[in-house]
Amino acid sequence: MIGYKLREKIRKALQARSEAIRKALERYNAAAKSLTPARVTLTWTSVIEQVQLGELSLLQHSRQHIRVLPWMQPLNREAARLHFKILRAREEIVRRNVEIQRQITFMLDNFNDYQHAIAAVSTEDPNLATELQERLDYQVRIDEEIAKKLYDASRLPGFTGTLMPGTHVGREPFRSTDTLPPWATTILGLVIDSDTDGVDIGNSDTPPDPHPATGETLATRPVMHEDGSQGEPEQSDGRQTIGSTHPVSEVLRRNQLVAEIQQLQEELDGVQLQQMTHNNHSLEAGTDIANLPT
């Protein structure tokens, strides 16, 4: 509590500055009347009586409680979170499609680089050629497992990529002396097309060997569209500008993203349904309150 002498000092100070206080009071009352609903106005007497500044809460009605704003509602925040996760996942799928083609291109280029290197040193240094051949055989087995993963990725619903190789930047297209590794024909169904100008890589007219895990072949596999419909296998010349390779984990991550998008879409639909139900209940409750007798 404030003592008598201190109250007298505050009262005299208020009287000395009465003109400035009156102008501030007029501005406050004008602002209070403009609010919806209008706030209680103050008089000079009430201000003088409230000599403690803590009792004069002029700014109390200007506070905004963010907890009542729409973006603070749990359902709205969850819907926004799912929406942006779906957008980012779709962007990631586009990136994974690029990585799949880069991976295939790298494996084909690496295989032929080994082949040319072995042929170049086979007569001068047979021991080096043998070592290179062993390394190539080891790499081919690894690439075969990668090709299986890529084939499995191409069977996912909504797959929009391609299993056709591209052309590395700064590197010649497929040369007449290049060959295809075993996994390229048996798993991916690629074949060398020499009917066009030069040498190109295309899809085989004859079905490749069945997939080791599923027993199906790429040539007989229908294309799955995003809406769930099926179409004919896509044909592509694969002549896209591509760069270096990325690890197989990128492809596996793409598979997970497709499944996550479907799950997120289902969750978002559920959140929207809950929001609609919540709004309907609020409207019904408001109608009941409005119908109450006054």
N, C-alpha and C positions, 0 to 999 in steps of 0.2 A: 504494500500500500504506500501511496505517496503522502508525505507529511503536509501540514498546513502551509508552511512557509514555501515549500516547493510548488504547491498548487498556486499560491499567489504569484510566484515568479512566472509560471507558465501562463497564468491568466493575463498578466501585464504584457508578456511577450506577444500573446495573441492579439491583444488590443493594439499594440504598437504596429503590428503587421496586419491589421484588420482588412485593409484594402486589398492586399494580395490574396488573403484567405477568402474574401468574399468573391473575388473573380474566379478562384479555383473552385469554390462551392457552386457558382453558377455553371461552370463548364461541366462539373460532375453531375448536377441535376439534369442538365440538357442531355448528357449521355445516358443517364439512367432512364429517362423518359423514352429515348429512342430504342431501347432494348425491347425484345419480345420474349416473354412478357415484360412489361415495364417494371423497373426496380423502384424501391422506396427512395424518395428524395430526402435530403437533409435540410435542416434550417440552421440559421446562425446560432440559435440558442442550444440546439443539440450538439453542435460542434464545440461550443464553449464548455458545455457540461462534460464532454468526453475529453478530459485533459490528458488522459493516457492514450498515447498513439496506438497501443495494442488494442484498445477498445474501438478504434475508428478504422474498420476494415473496408476502406474505399475500394480496394482492388479485388475483393472477394468474388464479385459476380463476373469478373473478367476471366476467371480460370476456366480452362477446358480440360475435361477428363478424357484422355485419349482412349481409355478402356471402353468407351461407348462408341468409338468410331468404327466404321465398317471393316477397315483393314485389321482391326484388333480382334474380330470375331474368329474363333478357332476354325470354323468350317471354311470361311473365306480365305484364311491363311493357308489352310491345307490345300484348297483348290488351286491357289496361286502357286504353291510349291510344286504340286504335281504338274501343273501346266508348263512351268519353266523346265522341269526335269524332262518332260516329253520333248520340248523344243531342243534342248541340248543333246538328247539321245539321238534325235533325227539328224542333227548336224554330225554327230559322231559316226553314224552309219555311212554318211557320204564319205567321210574320211576313211573308214574301213574299206569301202569299195576301192578306193585308190590304193590302199596298202595291199589288198589281195592281188591286184594286177602287178604291182611292183614286185611282190614276192615271187610270183610265177616268172616274171621277166628276169629277175636276178638268178633264179635257179637254172633257167635255160642258158643264159649267158655264161654262168659259171661252169656249167657242164661242158659247153663247147670250148671255153677257154682252156679247160683241162685237156680236152681232146686234141686241140691244136698244139698245146705245149708238149704232150706226150709224143705226138707225131714228129715234132721238130727235133727232139733229143733222142729218139729211139735208136738211131744209128750211131750217133756220136757218144752217147752216155746211156747204155742200157740200164745200168743200176738206177740212175735218176728217173728214167722212164718207168721202171718197176715201182719205185716209191710213189711217183705221181699217180700211177694206176691204182695203187692200194688206197691212197687218199681219196681218189675219185670214187672208188667203189664204196668207201665208207660214207662219203657225202651223198651218193645216190640213195643209199638206204635211208639217210636222214630226210632227204627231199621227198622220198616216197611217203613217209609218214606225214610230212607237211601237206603233200598233195591230197592225202586222204582227208585231212582236216578242212582243206579248202573245198573239197567236193562236198563234205557234209555241210559246210556253211552255205554252199550254193543251193542246197535243198530246203533251206529254211523258208517258211512263208514270208512273202514280201521281199525276197532277195532281189536287189536291183543292180548288182555288180556283174562282172564278167570273169570267166576263167581263161579268156584269151590273153596271150602275152602282149606286151607293148614294145616300144623301142626306147632303149636307154639313151638319154641325152648325150650327144657326142659320140655315139656308137653307130656303126653301120647296121642296117636292117639285117634280117636273117640271110646269111650267106649260103651260096650253093654248096660249100664244103661243110656246113653245119648239119648236125643230126639232132634227133629228138631222143631224150633219155627214155627208158622203158616206162616210167611212171606217167610221162606226158601222153602216151598213147593208150595205155591200159586203164588209167584212172581218169584222166581229164579228157580223153578222146580227141587229142590233137593229131593232125596229120600234115605233112609237108605238101603244099600245093604248088606244083611246078608248071601248071597250065597257064598261069598269068605271067605278066612281064616280070622276069626275075624269079625269085623264090619267095613264097609266102607261107604262112601257117594258117590253117583253117580247121574247121570241124571235119571229122572223119565221116564219110558216107556210110561206112559200115560200123555197126555198134562195137565199141571197145569191150574189153574183157569185163565181166561183172565186177562190181565193187567188192573188195575182200570182206567187208563187214556186212553190207546190206544185200549183196547179190544183184543190185540194179546197176544200170549203166547210164552214163551221162547222155548218150544219144537218145535214149528212150525216156529220159526224165522230162516231164512237162514243166514249163515255167510257172511258178506260183506268183500271182500278183498280190498286191497289198489288200485287195478286197476279198481275197480267198479264191478267186477264179483261176482257172488254169488256161495256159496258152501253149502254142508250139515253142519248141526250143529256139532261143534267140541265136541269130547268126551275127558275128561281128568280126571285122578284119583286125581288130586289136591295135590299130595304128594310132596309139595315143602317146603323147610325150610323158615319160615317166622317169623317175630318178632311182636312187638307191633303195635297197630293201630294208624292211623292218622285221623284227622278230615275229615268230608265229603267235606269240601271246596277243599281238594286236588282232589277229583273226579270231582267236578265241574270245577276246573281249567283245568283238563285234557280234558274235553269236549271243553273248549274254545281253547285249544292248537290245537286240530284237525282242527277246523274251521280257526284258524290263519294260520296254515301251508298251507291250500288250498288257502287262500287269498294271502299269501306271494309268493307262487309259481306263481300265476297269475300276481302279480306285477313284479316279477323277469322276467317272460316271456315278459312282456310289456317293461321293461327296456332294455332287450337284443334286442328286435325289434327296439326300438328307437336308440340304439347304431349302429345296422346294417344300419338303414336308414341314420344316421348321417355320417357314414363312406362312404356310397355310394355317398352322396352329396359332401363329401370332395374330393372323387376320380374324380367325374364329374367336380368339380370346378378346380381341378388340371389339368385335361385334357384340359379344355377350355383355361386355362392360357398358357399351353405349346403350344397350336395351334395358339396363337396370333402372328401376324407378328412382326418381330424384326426390 
